[in-house]
Amino acid sequence: DQQVKQNSPSLSVQEGRISILNCDYTNSMFDYFLWYKKYPAEGPTFLISISSIKDKNEDGRFTVFLNKSAKHLSLHIVPSQPGDSAVYFCAAYRNSGSRLTFGEGTQLTVNP
Amino acid sequence: EAGVVQSPRYKIIEKKQPVAFWCNPISGHNTLYWYLQNLGQGPELLIRYENEEAVDDSQLPKDRFSAERLKGVDSTLKIQPAELGDSAVYLCASSLEGYNSPLHFGNGTRLTVT
């Protein structure tokens, strides 16, 4: 039962343009959603999160949007930079004792 | 602050052999996690510790996998005997207090079982 899904295995964008990474979930009880970034041969690093009571959270070039009715969240990176090239995982959990569930990841490539 | 330290980085063993992984979490982090990551997949939780207590081990294949976190600091994950399907990256992570604080991951141990 894949509760968090990232349907696009890869995304390629030009430097300076916007990158939009998408994530869908099935469990309406999730309270928090997070994005992690992973470079090759390294562990994932936390990027940004959003509570289910909000619909937008912004941190510098990174913005996460949450659409609860559609059970969909997205990560916007603008402007994209070559150093943003990495695998991005979305993840979600419920406050009441569930585990953090990760999506499959999307490989973002930002071309100079 | 020093990050989560894992060793070894790589391990190649023959099937049916035992293997152990070690993790040193960030100082002061009460929660420690072991994750399994297969190629092209996201991390999947094997076990979560709050201090020295395993509070979520429902996904740990207990017939061959074991873990311990003595004194609530370092942790080891063991597989005995290893099977071909155990080839994956094993990630350790820690957080201040459960999922309410961001997880900090180590660089993982890549296990290859031949």
Backbone of each chain as ProteinMPNN parsed JSONL, in Angstrom:
{"seq_chain_A": "DQQVKQNSPSLSVQEGRISILNCDYTNSMFDYFLWYKKYPAEGPTFLISISSIKDKNEDGRFTVFLNKSAKHLSLHIVPSQPGDSAVYFCAAYRNSGSRLTFGEGTQLTVNP", "coords_chain_A": {"N_chain_A": [[0.841, -1.182, 0.0], [1.047, 1.851, -1.175], [1.232, 4.775, 0.209], [2.17, 7.282, -0.272], [2.983, 8.838, -3.184], [5.149, 9.503, -5.883], [4.866, 10.292, -9.003], [6.466, 10.98, -11.12], [9.453, 9.9, -12.224], [11.642, 11.37, -13.029], [12.849, 14.701, -13.78], [13.67, 17.386, -15.844], [15.093, 20.571, -16.084], [15.837, 23.941, -17.175], [18.515, 25.984, -16.051], [17.681, 28.681, -13.914], [14.998, 28.623, -14.499], [11.698, 27.585, -13.345], [11.318, 24.808, -11.163], [9.079, 22.194, -10.676], [8.013, 19.871, -8.5], [6.059, 17.048, -7.918], [3.688, 15.386, -5.742], [1.572, 12.863, -4.558], [-0.879, 11.714, -2.228], [-2.587, 9.202, -0.279], [-3.66, 8.903, 2.242], [-5.782, 10.589, 4.195], [-5.403, 11.354, 6.767], [-2.897, 12.259, 7.334], [-0.729, 14.516, 9.009], [1.532, 16.094, 8.688], [3.754, 17.124, 6.125], [6.693, 16.599, 4.285], [9.682, 17.524, 2.539], [12.582, 16.02, 1.3], [15.961, 16.152, 0.238], [18.321, 14.463, -1.788], [21.639, 13.797, -2.46], [23.906, 11.94, -4.598], [25.351, 9.073, -3.047], [25.049, 10.102, -0.538], [23.153, 10.637, 2.511], [19.596, 11.405, 2.746], [18.632, 14.867, 3.093], [16.872, 17.158, 5.108], [14.544, 19.451, 3.743], [12.188, 21.19, 3.542], [9.034, 21.72, 5.19], [5.466, 21.236, 5.735], [2.533, 21.909, 7.539], [-0.622, 20.235, 7.882], [-2.587, 22.081, 8.294], [-2.045, 24.273, 6.884], [-1.668, 25.838, 3.632], [0.47, 26.634, 2.214], [3.985, 27.014, 2.327], [6.959, 28.783, 2.62], [10.43, 29.048, 1.903], [12.993, 30.792, 1.232], [14.208, 30.045, -1.922], [12.53, 27.928, -2.143], [9.276, 26.607, -2.147], [6.5, 25.064, -0.735], [3.423, 23.685, -1.624], [0.205, 22.774, -0.538], [-2.576, 20.875, -1.308], [-5.27, 19.866, 0.061], [-7.785, 18.838, -0.592], [-7.379, 17.639, -3.012], [-5.476, 15.866, -2.267], [-2.725, 16.371, -2.678], [0.587, 17.517, -3.027], [3.104, 19.945, -3.776], [6.409, 20.894, -4.706], [8.039, 23.843, -5.296], [10.75, 25.229, -6.938], [12.482, 28.101, -7.357], [14.619, 30.631, -8.53], [15.763, 27.789, -10.415], [18.824, 26.046, -9.821], [21.986, 24.669, -10.906], [23.124, 23.24, -8.768], [20.924, 22.287, -7.485], [20.323, 19.897, -8.542], [19.392, 16.7, -7.846], [17.961, 13.918, -6.025], [14.633, 14.137, -5.055], [12.591, 13.588, -2.32], [9.276, 13.226, -1.231], [7.503, 13.121, 1.861], [5.419, 11.921, 4.534], [3.516, 12.084, 7.612], [1.445, 11.043, 10.406], [0.475, 12.644, 13.433], [-0.252, 10.966, 15.538], [1.461, 8.629, 16.281], [2.155, 7.288, 13.877], [4.37, 6.109, 11.24], [6.987, 7.83, 9.415], [6.348, 8.154, 6.09], [7.725, 7.639, 2.965], [7.828, 8.854, -0.435], [8.659, 7.585, -3.76], [10.617, 9.093, -4.89], [11.972, 11.722, -6.998], [14.118, 12.373, -9.603], [15.753, 15.281, -10.078], [17.137, 17.253, -12.59], [19.049, 19.993, -13.259], [19.891, 21.915, -15.852], [22.741, 23.715, -17.005]], "CA_chain_A": [[0.0, 0.0, 0.0], [1.912, 3.004, -1.316], [0.398, 5.893, 0.636], [2.76, 8.506, -0.798], [3.464, 8.494, -4.522], [5.723, 10.497, -6.771], [4.656, 9.604, -10.275], [7.483, 11.33, -12.111], [10.784, 9.478, -11.757], [12.686, 12.334, -13.365], [12.451, 16.017, -14.275], [14.818, 18.151, -16.321], [14.75, 21.976, -16.305], [16.957, 24.83, -17.445], [18.926, 26.89, -14.976], [16.954, 29.936, -13.87], [13.56, 28.401, -14.644], [11.044, 26.995, -12.18], [11.165, 23.356, -11.07], [7.886, 21.815, -9.916], [7.994, 18.45, -8.197], [4.725, 16.708, -7.436], [3.542, 14.254, -4.828], [0.19, 12.561, -4.214], [-1.001, 10.816, -1.079], [-3.912, 8.594, -0.167], [-4.122, 8.915, 3.629], [-6.242, 11.938, 4.549], [-5.097, 11.612, 8.167], [-1.543, 12.798, 7.48], [-0.691, 15.843, 9.632], [2.686, 16.854, 8.234], [4.36, 16.706, 4.867], [8.07, 17.072, 4.239], [10.51, 17.244, 1.374], [13.988, 15.749, 1.539], [16.802, 16.167, -0.954], [19.398, 13.477, -1.644], [22.717, 13.742, -3.447], [24.472, 10.583, -4.703], [26.245, 8.562, -1.998], [24.791, 10.773, 0.729], [21.818, 10.432, 3.03], [18.669, 12.513, 2.492], [18.662, 16.003, 4.003], [15.588, 17.838, 5.219], [14.479, 20.675, 2.954], [11.082, 22.055, 3.923], [7.858, 20.966, 5.613], [4.211, 21.981, 5.835], [1.491, 21.301, 8.346], [-1.872, 20.035, 7.139], [-3.49, 23.21, 8.5], [-1.614, 25.338, 5.995], [-1.652, 25.449, 2.224], [1.697, 27.109, 1.581], [5.11, 27.367, 3.194], [8.021, 29.281, 1.758], [11.743, 29.202, 2.525], [13.932, 31.186, 0.183], [13.805, 29.656, -3.282], [11.694, 26.724, -2.055], [7.909, 26.774, -1.666], [5.69, 23.856, -0.801], [1.987, 23.931, -1.686], [-0.59, 21.617, -0.152], [-3.982, 20.887, -1.725], [-5.804, 18.723, 0.803], [-8.939, 18.244, -1.271], [-6.836, 16.793, -4.074], [-4.434, 15.038, -1.664], [-1.598, 16.63, -3.56], [1.491, 18.599, -2.671], [4.13, 20.198, -4.773], [7.574, 21.686, -4.309], [8.471, 24.754, -6.344], [12.088, 25.784, -6.763], [12.657, 29.167, -8.342], [15.046, 30.02, -9.775], [16.504, 26.545, -10.273], [20.269, 26.157, -9.988], [22.577, 23.342, -11.145], [23.337, 22.57, -7.486], [19.672, 21.681, -7.031], [20.217, 18.565, -9.147], [19.387, 15.71, -6.761], [16.691, 13.195, -5.914], [13.763, 14.761, -4.074], [11.59, 12.694, -1.753], [8.262, 13.757, -0.332], [7.232, 12.22, 2.968], [4.276, 12.372, 5.334], [3.218, 11.294, 8.8], [0.397, 11.473, 11.324], [0.986, 12.889, 14.782], [-0.584, 9.909, 16.509], [2.236, 7.395, 16.316], [2.452, 6.583, 12.624], [5.751, 6.307, 10.816], [7.209, 8.723, 8.283], [6.245, 7.385, 4.853], [8.384, 8.324, 1.855], [7.556, 8.516, -1.827], [9.736, 6.878, -4.455], [11.641, 10.043, -5.278], [12.058, 12.274, -8.347], [15.449, 12.88, -9.929], [15.743, 16.594, -10.736], [18.376, 17.666, -13.244], [19.014, 21.387, -13.689], [20.934, 22.071, -16.875], [23.288, 25.082, -17.073]], "C_chain_A": [[0.884, 1.243, 0.0], [1.096, 4.245, -0.997], [0.895, 7.229, 0.113], [3.407, 8.16, -2.135], [4.012, 9.707, -5.254], [5.752, 9.86, -8.148], [5.689, 9.931, -11.343], [8.856, 10.905, -11.613], [11.864, 10.524, -12.021], [12.074, 13.612, -13.916], [13.714, 16.749, -14.681], [14.378, 19.574, -16.618], [16.027, 22.762, -16.596], [17.242, 25.709, -16.234], [18.148, 28.201, -15.072], [15.45, 29.786, -13.998], [13.002, 27.792, -13.367], [11.044, 25.467, -12.293], [9.932, 23.086, -10.216], [7.883, 20.306, -9.754], [6.682, 18.127, -7.5], [4.696, 15.443, -6.598], [2.062, 14.088, -4.517], [0.157, 11.61, -3.034], [-2.425, 10.306, -0.979], [-4.502, 8.708, 1.241], [-4.502, 10.337, 4.053], [-5.932, 12.306, 5.999], [-3.679, 12.147, 8.374], [-1.602, 14.223, 8.036], [0.444, 16.724, 9.106], [3.235, 16.239, 6.958], [5.731, 17.348, 4.767], [8.678, 16.755, 2.886], [11.949, 17.066, 1.827], [14.703, 15.748, 0.195], [17.963, 15.203, -0.739], [20.371, 13.572, -2.812], [23.268, 12.322, -3.491], [25.442, 10.28, -3.568], [26.124, 9.333, -0.688], [23.402, 10.406, 1.218], [20.912, 11.599, 2.677], [18.841, 13.63, 3.521], [17.322, 16.722, 3.95], [15.629, 19.166, 4.474], [13.415, 21.637, 3.478], [9.902, 21.184, 4.331], [6.63, 21.868, 5.609], [3.237, 21.187, 6.683], [0.217, 21.182, 7.521], [-2.857, 21.188, 7.317], [-3.121, 24.402, 7.62], [-1.715, 24.873, 4.545], [-0.393, 25.914, 1.5], [2.752, 27.367, 2.646], [6.298, 27.689, 2.301], [9.318, 29.417, 2.535], [12.739, 29.51, 1.415], [13.411, 30.817, -1.198], [12.811, 28.493, -3.31], [10.326, 27.062, -1.467], [7.183, 25.451, -1.795], [4.227, 24.27, -0.741], [1.261, 22.642, -1.34], [-2.034, 21.833, -0.578], [-4.634, 19.656, -1.107], [-6.966, 18.064, 0.079], [-8.48, 17.302, -2.381], [-5.812, 15.793, -3.552], [-3.157, 15.135, -2.496], [-0.736, 17.721, -2.958], [2.562, 18.739, -3.729], [5.229, 21.057, -4.163], [7.995, 22.522, -5.504], [9.857, 25.278, -5.989], [12.269, 26.853, -7.836], [13.586, 30.249, -7.793], [15.841, 28.74, -9.513], [17.983, 26.78, -10.564], [20.846, 24.759, -10.219], [22.812, 22.558, -9.859], [22.081, 21.96, -6.899], [19.484, 20.286, -7.61], [20.419, 17.506, -8.067], [18.098, 14.906, -6.887], [15.889, 13.832, -4.786], [12.692, 13.763, -3.64], [10.545, 13.519, -1.008], [7.968, 12.681, 0.706], [6.094, 12.783, 3.793], [4.126, 11.499, 6.566], [2.033, 11.885, 9.539], [0.997, 11.676, 12.696], [0.834, 11.69, 15.693], [0.14, 8.613, 16.204], [2.483, 6.679, 15.007], [3.91, 6.808, 12.26], [5.81, 7.274, 9.652], [7.257, 7.878, 7.014], [6.788, 8.213, 3.701], [7.788, 7.907, 0.515], [8.785, 7.9, -2.466], [10.87, 7.796, -4.875], [11.538, 10.481, -6.732], [13.46, 12.831, -8.552], [15.301, 14.201, -10.689], [17.115, 16.871, -11.323], [18.192, 19.101, -13.733], [20.192, 21.609, -14.621], [21.411, 23.515, -16.95], [22.902, 25.754, -18.384]], "O_chain_A": [[1.407, 1.642, 1.04], [0.344, 4.721, -1.847], [0.14, 8.199, 0.058], [4.277, 7.292, -2.206], [3.419, 10.786, -5.244], [6.576, 8.986, -8.418], [5.779, 9.239, -12.357], [9.373, 11.497, -10.666], [12.879, 10.565, -11.325], [10.96, 13.623, -14.439], [14.71, 16.738, -13.957], [13.394, 19.777, -17.329], [17.136, 22.314, -16.307], [16.339, 26.116, -15.503], [17.975, 28.76, -16.156], [14.701, 30.7, -13.652], [13.743, 27.517, -12.423], [10.804, 24.907, -13.363], [9.765, 23.684, -9.154], [7.767, 19.559, -10.725], [6.25, 18.849, -6.601], [5.547, 14.562, -6.722], [1.371, 15.069, -4.243], [1.063, 10.795, -2.86], [-3.353, 10.903, -1.525], [-5.718, 8.617, 1.409], [-3.63, 11.185, 4.243], [-6.169, 13.44, 6.416], [-3.308, 12.459, 9.506], [-2.416, 15.036, 7.597], [0.328, 17.949, 9.081], [3.19, 15.028, 6.743], [5.905, 18.513, 5.126], [8.245, 15.84, 2.185], [12.47, 17.846, 2.625], [14.133, 15.393, -0.836], [18.524, 15.13, 0.354], [19.994, 13.447, -3.978], [23.115, 11.572, -2.526], [26.249, 11.125, -3.18], [26.994, 9.231, 0.177], [22.571, 9.923, 0.449], [21.401, 12.677, 2.341], [19.158, 13.368, 4.681], [16.721, 16.872, 2.887], [16.607, 19.91, 4.554], [13.725, 22.779, 3.819], [9.778, 20.046, 3.877], [6.734, 23.089, 5.497], [3.127, 19.967, 6.565], [0.007, 21.941, 6.574], [-3.846, 21.278, 6.59], [-3.814, 25.419, 7.62], [-1.833, 23.68, 4.265], [-0.208, 25.626, 0.317], [2.451, 27.873, 3.727], [6.601, 26.963, 1.354], [9.315, 29.848, 3.688], [13.256, 28.611, 0.751], [12.318, 31.221, -1.594], [12.312, 28.12, -4.371], [10.227, 27.715, -0.429], [7.241, 24.796, -2.836], [3.837, 25.097, 0.083], [1.643, 21.559, -1.783], [-2.642, 22.851, -0.248], [-4.57, 18.556, -1.658], [-7.112, 16.843, 0.137], [-9.123, 16.288, -2.651], [-5.328, 14.955, -4.313], [-2.597, 14.136, -2.947], [-1.241, 18.72, -2.444], [2.882, 17.805, -4.465], [5.001, 21.835, -3.236], [8.272, 21.996, -6.581], [10.095, 25.717, -4.864], [12.222, 26.578, -9.035], [13.359, 30.739, -6.687], [16.519, 28.63, -8.491], [18.351, 27.587, -11.418], [20.261, 23.77, -9.778], [22.709, 21.332, -9.861], [22.148, 21.203, -5.93], [18.571, 19.567, -7.202], [21.482, 17.426, -7.452], [17.257, 15.181, -7.743], [16.408, 14.042, -3.69], [11.989, 13.176, -4.463], [10.894, 14.413, -0.237], [8.16, 11.489, 0.462], [5.832, 13.985, 3.759], [4.542, 10.34, 6.582], [1.66, 13.042, 9.343], [1.924, 10.965, 13.085], [1.699, 11.427, 16.528], [-0.496, 7.604, 15.899], [2.98, 5.553, 15.018], [4.602, 7.603, 12.897], [4.806, 7.512, 8.98], [8.103, 6.994, 6.879], [6.364, 9.348, 3.485], [7.314, 6.784, 0.343], [9.815, 7.713, -1.818], [11.967, 7.329, -5.183], [11.081, 9.726, -7.59], [13.93, 13.659, -7.771], [14.785, 14.228, -11.806], [18.132, 16.742, -10.641], [17.293, 19.387, -14.524], [21.349, 21.501, -14.216], [20.598, 24.439, -16.957], [23.271, 26.905, -18.619]]}, "seq_chain_B": "EAGVVQSPRYKIIEKKQPVAFWCNPISGHNTLYWYLQNLGQGPELLIRYENEEAVDDSQLPKDRFSAERLKGVDSTLKIQPAELGDSAVYLCASSLEGYNSPLHFGNGTRLTVT", "coords_chain_B": {"N_chain_B": [[27.626, 21.124, 14.269], [28.436, 17.656, 14.623], [27.492, 15.242, 12.21], [25.247, 12.422, 11.621], [26.892, 9.41, 11.938], [27.878, 6.651, 10.087], [29.046, 3.302, 9.734], [30.243, 0.283, 8.147], [30.942, 2.111, 5.028], [30.615, 0.685, 2.716], [29.854, -2.73, 2.007], [30.562, -5.982, 1.121], [29.383, -9.178, 0.921], [29.088, -12.786, 1.061], [26.161, -14.727, 0.424], [24.323, -16.024, 3.185], [26.184, -15.366, 5.052], [26.963, -13.492, 8.072], [26.339, -9.989, 8.868], [27.08, -6.724, 10.056], [26.029, -3.436, 10.922], [26.919, -0.151, 11.949], [25.951, 2.711, 13.879], [26.284, 6.066, 14.824], [24.522, 8.458, 16.371], [23.482, 11.964, 16.162], [24.647, 13.959, 18.796], [22.648, 14.119, 21.665], [20.286, 13.597, 20.413], [17.329, 11.923, 20.83], [15.854, 10.075, 19.422], [16.284, 7.378, 17.253], [16.667, 5.918, 14.067], [16.497, 3.166, 11.822], [16.655, 2.705, 8.414], [15.762, 1.144, 5.328], [16.806, 1.274, 2.011], [15.928, 0.564, -1.152], [16.992, 0.361, -4.59], [15.833, 3.022, -6.523], [13.675, 3.49, -4.913], [11.952, 4.967, -2.082], [13.189, 5.599, 1.291], [12.506, 3.033, 3.69], [11.124, 2.341, 6.819], [12.805, 0.364, 9.2], [13.231, 0.055, 11.986], [12.535, 1.938, 14.913], [13.895, 3.767, 17.565], [13.261, 5.104, 20.761], [15.249, 6.677, 22.846], [16.651, 3.977, 24.52], [14.7, 2.202, 23.903], [12.96, 0.152, 21.667], [10.465, 1.316, 19.766], [9.01, 1.027, 17.485], [9.09, -1.614, 15.632], [7.879, -3.09, 13.768], [8.291, -3.521, 11.07], [10.622, -4.858, 10.877], [12.359, -7.665, 9.811], [12.311, -10.168, 11.797], [13.281, -12.726, 11.877], [15.771, -12.808, 10.788], [16.973, -10.356, 11.1], [18.33, -8.144, 13.528], [18.525, -5.65, 16.076], [20.103, -3.234, 18.176], [20.313, -0.755, 20.757], [22.258, 0.227, 22.824], [22.489, 1.852, 25.943], [21.175, 3.984, 24.891], [22.446, 5.46, 22.889], [24.685, 4.879, 20.605], [24.012, 2.576, 17.889], [23.508, -0.73, 16.605], [22.867, -2.686, 13.725], [22.034, -5.875, 12.695], [22.359, -8.569, 10.395], [21.617, -11.898, 9.957], [21.211, -15.053, 8.745], [22.573, -13.401, 5.812], [20.714, -12.689, 2.84], [20.337, -12.799, -0.759], [18.457, -10.878, -1.517], [18.753, -8.928, 0.375], [20.473, -7.016, -0.427], [21.068, -3.656, -0.564], [20.771, -0.162, 0.408], [21.477, 0.766, 3.663], [20.222, 2.949, 5.906], [20.862, 5.12, 8.588], [19.257, 7.263, 10.878], [18.689, 10.171, 12.928], [16.808, 12.07, 15.333], [15.787, 14.93, 17.278], [13.442, 14.571, 18.8], [11.419, 12.26, 18.023], [9.185, 12.267, 15.157], [8.479, 14.908, 15.07], [10.556, 16.615, 14.865], [13.086, 17.425, 12.473], [14.446, 14.667, 10.617], [17.79, 13.59, 10.64], [19.976, 12.217, 8.447], [22.457, 9.628, 8.132], [25.195, 8.794, 5.859], [24.782, 6.274, 4.975], [25.056, 2.663, 4.531], [26.134, 0.714, 1.954], [25.11, -2.355, 1.058], [26.101, -5.323, -0.484], [25.108, -8.452, -1.422], [26.363, -11.462, -2.431]], "CA_chain_B": [[27.504, 19.858, 14.982], [28.766, 16.489, 13.817], [26.304, 14.581, 11.701], [25.087, 10.999, 11.916], [28.029, 8.667, 11.382], [27.619, 5.234, 9.86], [30.131, 2.493, 9.175], [31.113, 0.77, 7.067], [30.231, 2.734, 3.901], [30.311, -0.365, 1.75], [30.112, -4.071, 2.507], [30.237, -7.051, 0.181], [29.462, -10.462, 1.605], [28.414, -13.883, 0.391], [24.899, -15.084, 1.078], [24.362, -16.855, 4.386], [27.132, -14.804, 6.018], [26.416, -12.412, 8.901], [26.88, -8.647, 8.635], [26.623, -5.754, 11.058], [26.202, -2.026, 10.611], [27.01, 0.64, 13.17], [25.477, 4.089, 13.719], [26.452, 7.01, 15.924], [23.612, 9.562, 16.053], [23.866, 13.293, 16.613], [24.599, 14.047, 20.254], [21.434, 14.717, 22.215], [19.104, 13.12, 19.701], [16.756, 10.791, 21.549], [15.224, 9.115, 18.516], [17.187, 6.802, 16.248], [15.937, 5.135, 13.074], [17.168, 2.423, 10.751], [15.858, 2.618, 7.196], [16.245, 0.361, 4.199], [16.473, 1.912, 0.756], [16.211, -0.174, -2.376], [17.243, 1.202, -5.756], [14.64, 3.601, -7.126], [12.604, 3.572, -3.924], [12.222, 5.809, -0.93], [13.55, 4.856, 2.495], [11.442, 2.34, 4.421], [11.547, 2.17, 8.204], [12.983, -0.967, 9.781], [13.056, 0.123, 13.424], [12.699, 3.256, 15.538], [14.186, 3.763, 18.993], [13.192, 6.281, 21.622], [16.328, 6.309, 23.784], [17.083, 2.602, 24.255], [13.529, 1.365, 23.687], [12.451, 0.012, 20.309], [9.039, 1.648, 19.844], [8.368, 0.616, 16.238], [9.93, -2.588, 14.927], [6.938, -3.967, 13.076], [8.765, -3.806, 9.723], [11.925, -5.535, 10.957], [12.227, -9.139, 9.649], [12.978, -10.597, 13.027], [13.912, -14.03, 11.768], [17.169, -12.668, 10.406], [17.468, -9.017, 11.454], [18.257, -7.731, 14.923], [19.108, -4.331, 16.316], [20.186, -2.836, 19.57], [20.767, 0.611, 21.009], [22.672, 0.19, 24.216], [22.687, 3.14, 26.617], [20.436, 5.026, 24.201], [23.287, 6.305, 22.028], [25.03, 4.168, 19.373], [23.148, 1.45, 17.557], [23.977, -1.672, 15.591], [21.876, -3.471, 13.01], [22.691, -7.099, 12.257], [21.631, -9.503, 9.543], [22.218, -13.221, 10.025], [22.175, -14.951, 7.635], [22.184, -12.492, 4.743], [20.178, -13.256, 1.61], [20.593, -11.963, -1.942], [17.494, -9.781, -1.515], [19.1, -7.914, 1.371], [21.324, -6.009, -1.058], [20.365, -2.369, -0.488], [21.448, 0.811, 1.254], [20.918, 0.823, 5.008], [20.386, 4.315, 6.378], [20.559, 5.431, 9.977], [18.874, 8.66, 11.058], [18.334, 10.524, 14.297], [16.095, 13.33, 15.498], [15.714, 15.345, 18.679], [12.313, 13.954, 19.49], [10.437, 11.684, 17.133], [8.998, 12.846, 13.836], [8.182, 16.331, 15.165], [11.771, 17.346, 14.521], [13.597, 16.844, 11.224], [15.375, 13.555, 10.671], [19.119, 13.782, 10.071], [20.413, 10.919, 7.975], [23.837, 9.354, 7.8], [25.418, 8.551, 4.439], [24.331, 4.938, 4.642], [25.948, 1.54, 4.212], [25.664, -0.027, 0.785], [25.365, -3.788, 1.225], [25.958, -6.194, -1.65], [25.168, -9.86, -1.064], [26.639, -12.218, -3.669]], "C_chain_B": [[27.876, 18.706, 14.048], [27.47, 15.811, 13.406], [26.214, 13.146, 12.173], [26.201, 10.24, 11.195], [27.665, 7.196, 11.266], [28.891, 4.555, 9.361], [29.693, 1.037, 9.107], [30.298, 1.491, 5.993], [29.791, 1.697, 2.881], [30.646, -1.714, 2.388], [29.664, -5.064, 1.452], [30.427, -8.367, 0.909], [28.791, -11.524, 0.747], [27.129, -14.204, 1.146], [25.159, -16.1, 2.191], [25.39, -16.364, 5.412], [26.44, -13.761, 6.877], [27.051, -11.075, 8.525], [26.302, -7.72, 9.699], [26.941, -4.344, 10.604], [26.16, -1.246, 11.923], [26.586, 2.077, 12.886], [25.733, 4.88, 14.997], [25.592, 8.229, 15.616], [24.181, 10.904, 16.498], [23.676, 13.365, 18.129], [23.323, 14.748, 20.715], [20.162, 14.286, 21.523], [18.581, 11.851, 20.365], [16.245, 9.691, 20.618], [16.223, 8.669, 17.451], [16.388, 5.869, 15.35], [16.926, 4.353, 12.205], [16.189, 2.292, 9.588], [16.563, 1.734, 6.183], [15.851, 1.11, 2.936], [16.909, 1.041, -0.405], [16.343, 0.805, -3.54], [15.927, 1.706, -6.336], [13.448, 3.719, -6.189], [12.97, 4.573, -2.831], [12.621, 4.961, 0.264], [12.321, 4.233, 3.16], [11.94, 2.033, 5.826], [11.68, 0.698, 8.562], [12.678, -0.934, 11.276], [13.288, 1.552, 13.894], [12.902, 3.095, 17.034], [13.876, 5.126, 19.597], [14.115, 5.965, 22.8], [16.713, 4.848, 23.518], [15.921, 1.661, 23.943], [13.12, 1.353, 22.207], [10.939, 0.218, 20.341], [8.28, 1.3, 18.574], [9.327, -0.31, 15.508], [9.069, -3.53, 14.097], [7.398, -4.343, 11.669], [10.11, -4.53, 9.716], [11.72, -7.045, 10.807], [12.999, -9.849, 10.753], [13.598, -11.983, 12.945], [15.398, -13.906, 11.428], [17.793, -11.326, 10.805], [17.34, -8.815, 12.97], [18.927, -6.377, 15.061], [19.176, -4.093, 17.808], [20.695, -1.406, 19.66], [21.082, 0.687, 22.499], [22.92, 1.599, 24.723], [22.037, 4.293, 25.846], [21.267, 5.934, 23.325], [23.542, 5.572, 20.716], [24.065, 3.004, 19.146], [23.842, 0.555, 16.548], [22.778, -2.397, 14.998], [22.589, -4.692, 12.445], [21.763, -7.921, 11.373], [22.356, -10.84, 9.617], [21.153, -14.296, 9.839], [21.662, -14.005, 6.559], [21.675, -13.272, 3.535], [20.433, -12.282, 0.458], [19.703, -10.724, -1.941], [17.774, -8.703, -0.489], [20.011, -6.838, 0.803], [20.543, -4.703, -1.181], [21.266, -1.39, 0.237], [20.721, 0.858, 2.592], [21.27, 2.184, 5.605], [20.05, 4.393, 7.867], [20.205, 6.919, 10.047], [18.618, 8.912, 12.54], [17.57, 11.84, 14.292], [16.008, 13.649, 16.983], [14.624, 14.591, 19.421], [11.283, 13.495, 18.473], [10.333, 12.416, 15.815], [8.698, 14.342, 13.883], [9.394, 17.221, 14.934], [12.388, 16.661, 13.305], [14.542, 15.67, 11.475], [16.679, 13.947, 9.997], [19.65, 12.393, 9.713], [21.929, 10.847, 7.889], [23.96, 9.064, 6.309], [25.105, 7.12, 4.018], [25.448, 3.927, 4.472], [25.353, 0.814, 3.022], [26.086, -1.477, 0.925], [25.131, -4.508, -0.096], [26.134, -7.623, -1.19], [25.306, -10.661, -2.348], [26.382, -13.716, -3.469]], "O_chain_B": [[27.656, 18.775, 12.839], [26.487, 15.805, 14.147], [26.997, 12.703, 13.014], [26.415, 10.415, 9.996], [27.203, 6.578, 12.225], [29.702, 5.158, 8.658], [28.869, 0.597, 9.908], [29.068, 1.477, 6.053], [28.733, 1.818, 2.264], [31.574, -1.834, 3.187], [28.541, -5.001, 0.953], [31.5, -8.641, 1.448], [28.03, -11.214, -0.17], [27.029, -13.978, 2.352], [26.084, -16.91, 2.127], [25.456, -16.894, 6.522], [25.429, -13.196, 6.46], [28.138, -11.023, 7.949], [25.183, -7.912, 10.174], [27.975, -4.086, 9.987], [25.469, -1.62, 12.87], [26.827, 2.602, 11.799], [25.436, 4.423, 16.101], [25.902, 8.971, 14.684], [25.234, 10.964, 17.132], [22.675, 12.893, 18.667], [22.967, 15.818, 20.222], [19.066, 14.582, 22.0], [19.282, 10.843, 20.455], [16.21, 8.518, 20.991], [16.91, 9.485, 16.837], [15.534, 5.119, 15.823], [18.026, 4.815, 11.903], [15.058, 1.835, 9.751], [17.786, 1.599, 6.185], [14.705, 1.536, 2.795], [18.099, 0.809, -0.617], [15.861, 1.936, -3.473], [15.018, 0.923, -6.607], [12.337, 4.017, -6.626], [14.127, 4.966, -2.679], [12.421, 3.746, 0.261], [11.244, 4.827, 3.186], [13.047, 1.525, 6.002], [10.798, -0.111, 8.273], [11.953, -1.79, 11.782], [14.121, 2.277, 13.35], [12.16, 2.366, 17.692], [14.19, 6.165, 19.016], [13.815, 5.111, 23.634], [17.07, 4.514, 22.388], [16.126, 0.464, 23.742], [12.957, 2.402, 21.585], [10.212, -0.614, 20.884], [7.05, 1.277, 18.573], [10.26, 0.144, 14.846], [9.491, -4.638, 13.766], [6.961, -5.357, 11.124], [10.671, -4.783, 8.65], [10.985, -7.645, 11.591], [14.2, -10.09, 10.633], [14.353, -12.381, 13.833], [16.188, -14.796, 11.745], [19.016, -11.195, 10.837], [16.377, -9.257, 13.597], [19.788, -6.008, 14.262], [18.419, -4.666, 18.59], [21.401, -0.913, 18.779], [20.277, 1.149, 23.308], [23.49, 2.434, 24.021], [22.323, 5.458, 26.123], [20.857, 7.059, 23.037], [22.714, 5.629, 19.807], [23.404, 2.522, 20.066], [24.653, 1.011, 15.742], [21.801, -2.681, 15.691], [23.625, -4.565, 11.793], [20.55, -7.96, 11.578], [23.56, -10.915, 9.371], [20.276, -14.441, 10.69], [20.453, -13.826, 6.409], [22.145, -14.373, 3.246], [20.709, -11.102, 0.672], [20.146, -9.641, -2.323], [17.106, -7.67, -0.479], [20.295, -5.849, 1.478], [19.492, -4.653, -1.82], [22.381, -1.73, 0.635], [19.496, 0.975, 2.641], [22.44, 2.525, 5.784], [19.075, 3.801, 8.331], [20.8, 7.733, 9.342], [18.362, 7.983, 13.306], [17.679, 12.627, 13.352], [16.135, 12.768, 17.834], [14.839, 14.049, 20.506], [10.382, 14.249, 18.106], [11.266, 13.101, 15.397], [8.665, 14.989, 12.836], [9.266, 18.44, 14.821], [12.23, 15.453, 13.126], [15.331, 15.68, 12.42], [16.683, 14.555, 8.927], [19.758, 11.514, 10.568], [22.604, 11.84, 7.616], [22.968, 9.083, 5.58], [25.159, 6.795, 2.832], [26.615, 4.276, 4.296], [24.212, 0.354, 3.068], [27.276, -1.791, 0.913], [24.099, -4.329, -0.743], [27.173, -7.981, -0.635], [24.472, -10.555, -3.247], [26.561, -14.503, -4.399]]}, "name": "protein", "num_of_chains": 2, "seq": "DQQVKQNSPSLSVQEGRISILNCDYTNSMFDYFLWYKKYPAEGPTFLISISSIKDKNEDGRFTVFLNKSAKHLSLHIVPSQPGDSAVYFCAAYRNSGSRLTFGEGTQLTVNPEAGVVQSPRYKIIEKKQPVAFWCNPISGHNTLYWYLQNLGQGPELLIRYENEEAVDDSQLPKDRFSAERLKGVDSTLKIQPAELGDSAVYLCASSLEGYNSPLHFGNGTRLTVT"}
